[in-house]
Amino acid sequence: MIKISIFLTRRADLSHDEFVDYWTQKHTPLLSTLPAGEVPVRRYVQLLPTDDEIPGVTTAAYDGVAELWVDSIADAAR
């Protein structure tokens, strides 16, 4: 199993909220429109930042992180 983490930053012309709306409401549903087996993803997770702070931990400036699990390098390349 291979886990791919994609760290996302929004386009300069979008607010964070606009980015989240597009990513969650328009982009992600496209995965379900692909023919069965075309994208061999075992698991897909979207992570969004919060305003929570942990003392001593610096947070990265990303608008979101996509995590994809696939079975092999060949599946990742597809």
Biotite code that builds the C-alpha atoms (Angstrom):
import biotite.structure as struc

atoms = struc.array([
    struc.Atom([0.000, 0.000, 0.000], chain_id="A", res_id=1, res_name="MET", atom_name="CA", element="C"),
    struc.Atom([1.281, 3.469, -0.904], chain_id="A", res_id=2, res_name="ILE", atom_name="CA", element="C"),
    struc.Atom([0.019, 6.675, 0.660], chain_id="A", res_id=3, res_name="LYS", atom_name="CA", element="C"),
    struc.Atom([0.385, 9.885, -1.333], chain_id="A", res_id=4, res_name="ILE", atom_name="CA", element="C"),
    struc.Atom([0.035, 13.225, 0.482], chain_id="A", res_id=5, res_name="SER", atom_name="CA", element="C"),
    struc.Atom([-0.652, 16.282, -1.671], chain_id="A", res_id=6, res_name="ILE", atom_name="CA", element="C"),
    struc.Atom([-0.227, 19.655, 0.040], chain_id="A", res_id=7, res_name="PHE", atom_name="CA", element="C"),
    struc.Atom([-2.533, 22.218, -1.552], chain_id="A", res_id=8, res_name="LEU", atom_name="CA", element="C"),
    struc.Atom([-2.403, 25.992, -1.717], chain_id="A", res_id=9, res_name="THR", atom_name="CA", element="C"),
    struc.Atom([-5.182, 27.995, -3.282], chain_id="A", res_id=10, res_name="ARG", atom_name="CA", element="C"),
    struc.Atom([-4.945, 30.215, -6.338], chain_id="A", res_id=11, res_name="ARG", atom_name="CA", element="C"),
    struc.Atom([-4.205, 33.847, -5.495], chain_id="A", res_id=12, res_name="ALA", atom_name="CA", element="C"),
    struc.Atom([-7.655, 34.959, -6.675], chain_id="A", res_id=13, res_name="ASP", atom_name="CA", element="C"),
    struc.Atom([-9.521, 32.686, -4.222], chain_id="A", res_id=14, res_name="LEU", atom_name="CA", element="C"),
    struc.Atom([-10.158, 33.108, -0.527], chain_id="A", res_id=15, res_name="SER", atom_name="CA", element="C"),
    struc.Atom([-9.598, 30.081, 1.689], chain_id="A", res_id=16, res_name="HIS", atom_name="CA", element="C"),
    struc.Atom([-13.365, 29.587, 1.997], chain_id="A", res_id=17, res_name="ASP", atom_name="CA", element="C"),
    struc.Atom([-13.813, 29.753, -1.797], chain_id="A", res_id=18, res_name="GLU", atom_name="CA", element="C"),
    struc.Atom([-11.028, 27.185, -2.207], chain_id="A", res_id=19, res_name="PHE", atom_name="CA", element="C"),
    struc.Atom([-12.639, 24.825, 0.328], chain_id="A", res_id=20, res_name="VAL", atom_name="CA", element="C"),
    struc.Atom([-16.038, 25.180, -1.341], chain_id="A", res_id=21, res_name="ASP", atom_name="CA", element="C"),
    struc.Atom([-14.620, 24.415, -4.793], chain_id="A", res_id=22, res_name="TYR", atom_name="CA", element="C"),
    struc.Atom([-12.457, 21.531, -3.582], chain_id="A", res_id=23, res_name="TRP", atom_name="CA", element="C"),
    struc.Atom([-15.163, 19.814, -1.544], chain_id="A", res_id=24, res_name="THR", atom_name="CA", element="C"),
    struc.Atom([-18.272, 20.608, -3.615], chain_id="A", res_id=25, res_name="GLN", atom_name="CA", element="C"),
    struc.Atom([-17.025, 20.604, -7.222], chain_id="A", res_id=26, res_name="LYS", atom_name="CA", element="C"),
    struc.Atom([-13.594, 18.977, -7.594], chain_id="A", res_id=27, res_name="HIS", atom_name="CA", element="C"),
    struc.Atom([-13.914, 15.951, -5.303], chain_id="A", res_id=28, res_name="THR", atom_name="CA", element="C"),
    struc.Atom([-17.246, 14.740, -6.775], chain_id="A", res_id=29, res_name="PRO", atom_name="CA", element="C"),
    struc.Atom([-15.451, 14.404, -10.138], chain_id="A", res_id=30, res_name="LEU", atom_name="CA", element="C"),
    struc.Atom([-13.782, 11.249, -8.777], chain_id="A", res_id=31, res_name="LEU", atom_name="CA", element="C"),
    struc.Atom([-17.136, 9.485, -8.692], chain_id="A", res_id=32, res_name="SER", atom_name="CA", element="C"),
    struc.Atom([-17.809, 10.302, -12.364], chain_id="A", res_id=33, res_name="THR", atom_name="CA", element="C"),
    struc.Atom([-14.771, 8.336, -13.616], chain_id="A", res_id=34, res_name="LEU", atom_name="CA", element="C"),
    struc.Atom([-15.361, 4.822, -14.982], chain_id="A", res_id=35, res_name="PRO", atom_name="CA", element="C"),
    struc.Atom([-14.990, 2.053, -12.395], chain_id="A", res_id=36, res_name="ALA", atom_name="CA", element="C"),
    struc.Atom([-11.367, 1.036, -11.935], chain_id="A", res_id=37, res_name="GLY", atom_name="CA", element="C"),
    struc.Atom([-9.932, 3.979, -13.858], chain_id="A", res_id=38, res_name="GLU", atom_name="CA", element="C"),
    struc.Atom([-8.665, 5.559, -10.664], chain_id="A", res_id=39, res_name="VAL", atom_name="CA", element="C"),
    struc.Atom([-7.636, 2.669, -8.394], chain_id="A", res_id=40, res_name="PRO", atom_name="CA", element="C"),
    struc.Atom([-7.767, 4.647, -5.142], chain_id="A", res_id=41, res_name="VAL", atom_name="CA", element="C"),
    struc.Atom([-8.294, 2.570, -2.001], chain_id="A", res_id=42, res_name="ARG", atom_name="CA", element="C"),
    struc.Atom([-8.885, 5.544, 0.252], chain_id="A", res_id=43, res_name="ARG", atom_name="CA", element="C"),
    struc.Atom([-9.192, 9.304, -0.183], chain_id="A", res_id=44, res_name="TYR", atom_name="CA", element="C"),
    struc.Atom([-9.117, 11.806, 2.686], chain_id="A", res_id=45, res_name="VAL", atom_name="CA", element="C"),
    struc.Atom([-9.302, 15.586, 2.720], chain_id="A", res_id=46, res_name="GLN", atom_name="CA", element="C"),
    struc.Atom([-7.680, 17.451, 5.586], chain_id="A", res_id=47, res_name="LEU", atom_name="CA", element="C"),
    struc.Atom([-8.484, 21.098, 6.267], chain_id="A", res_id=48, res_name="LEU", atom_name="CA", element="C"),
    struc.Atom([-6.699, 23.426, 8.674], chain_id="A", res_id=49, res_name="PRO", atom_name="CA", element="C"),
    struc.Atom([-8.340, 24.691, 11.837], chain_id="A", res_id=50, res_name="THR", atom_name="CA", element="C"),
    struc.Atom([-7.676, 27.747, 13.961], chain_id="A", res_id=51, res_name="ASP", atom_name="CA", element="C"),
    struc.Atom([-6.536, 25.523, 16.829], chain_id="A", res_id=52, res_name="ASP", atom_name="CA", element="C"),
    struc.Atom([-3.000, 26.057, 18.082], chain_id="A", res_id=53, res_name="GLU", atom_name="CA", element="C"),
    struc.Atom([-0.747, 23.571, 19.830], chain_id="A", res_id=54, res_name="ILE", atom_name="CA", element="C"),
    struc.Atom([1.935, 25.255, 21.956], chain_id="A", res_id=55, res_name="PRO", atom_name="CA", element="C"),
    struc.Atom([5.397, 24.649, 20.512], chain_id="A", res_id=56, res_name="GLY", atom_name="CA", element="C"),
    struc.Atom([4.102, 23.304, 17.184], chain_id="A", res_id=57, res_name="VAL", atom_name="CA", element="C"),
    struc.Atom([4.422, 25.410, 14.053], chain_id="A", res_id=58, res_name="THR", atom_name="CA", element="C"),
    struc.Atom([1.660, 24.897, 11.518], chain_id="A", res_id=59, res_name="THR", atom_name="CA", element="C"),
    struc.Atom([2.256, 24.846, 7.775], chain_id="A", res_id=60, res_name="ALA", atom_name="CA", element="C"),
    struc.Atom([0.568, 27.388, 5.530], chain_id="A", res_id=61, res_name="ALA", atom_name="CA", element="C"),
    struc.Atom([-1.518, 25.049, 3.362], chain_id="A", res_id=62, res_name="TYR", atom_name="CA", element="C"),
    struc.Atom([-5.172, 25.337, 2.471], chain_id="A", res_id=63, res_name="ASP", atom_name="CA", element="C"),
    struc.Atom([-5.636, 21.591, 2.549], chain_id="A", res_id=64, res_name="GLY", atom_name="CA", element="C"),
    struc.Atom([-4.026, 18.188, 2.253], chain_id="A", res_id=65, res_name="VAL", atom_name="CA", element="C"),
    struc.Atom([-5.319, 15.353, 0.080], chain_id="A", res_id=66, res_name="ALA", atom_name="CA", element="C"),
    struc.Atom([-4.313, 11.830, 1.058], chain_id="A", res_id=67, res_name="GLU", atom_name="CA", element="C"),
    struc.Atom([-4.629, 9.002, -1.457], chain_id="A", res_id=68, res_name="LEU", atom_name="CA", element="C"),
    struc.Atom([-3.962, 5.319, -0.813], chain_id="A", res_id=69, res_name="TRP", atom_name="CA", element="C"),
    struc.Atom([-3.168, 3.025, -3.765], chain_id="A", res_id=70, res_name="VAL", atom_name="CA", element="C"),
    struc.Atom([-1.905, -0.548, -3.985], chain_id="A", res_id=71, res_name="ASP", atom_name="CA", element="C"),
    struc.Atom([1.166, -0.004, -6.149], chain_id="A", res_id=72, res_name="SER", atom_name="CA", element="C"),
    struc.Atom([3.386, 2.415, -8.043], chain_id="A", res_id=73, res_name="ILE", atom_name="CA", element="C"),
    struc.Atom([1.612, 1.324, -11.227], chain_id="A", res_id=74, res_name="ALA", atom_name="CA", element="C"),
    struc.Atom([-1.751, 2.303, -9.717], chain_id="A", res_id=75, res_name="ASP", atom_name="CA", element="C"),
    struc.Atom([-0.328, 5.658, -8.606], chain_id="A", res_id=76, res_name="ALA", atom_name="CA", element="C"),
    struc.Atom([0.941, 6.282, -12.139], chain_id="A", res_id=77, res_name="ALA", atom_name="CA", element="C"),
    struc.Atom([-2.507, 5.600, -13.615], chain_id="A", res_id=78, res_name="ARG", atom_name="CA", element="C"),
])
